[in-house]
């Protein structure tokens, strides 16, 4: 069951659209649910579909299309490294390999302690800050050379 906090947030999003267009709030609704629960289970998708009066398959299609949505459990810190061309030409591929080495995992894997999940991402619109990385879809990390990665991982392990 969606929490009161989530339904209040979804209601605010629904109010931005014309009456009867509540499905326009689906991406926001999925983001709120994922933020609270960490990922989107089939049950969560069904709850969102029910709340927005949408077919469950339509909600699933949205969640499966956008790579910021997780349909399986992820670690506490999801690190998404950009490997698109501008970043790749400015150290992104090396940063990705270094992260794999430091975490002992490949893309789409989670460390055994459940702390980190590593993802490969598309352009984040910050090519000038390459290599760039997102933590949990919200925190943009710029200029991620080896030293910056070491510092970030140490901070996250302590937190
Ligand atoms: S290519 Fe990496 S942010 Fe644009």
Boltz pocket constraint, residues with backbone or C-beta under 6 A from the ligand:
constraints:
  - pocket:
      binder: B
      contacts: [[A, 82], [A, 83], [A, 84], [A, 85], [A, 86], [A, 87], [A, 88], [A, 122], [A, 123], [A, 124], [A, 125], [A, 126], [A, 127], [A, 128], [A, 130], [A, 132]]
      max_distance: 6.0
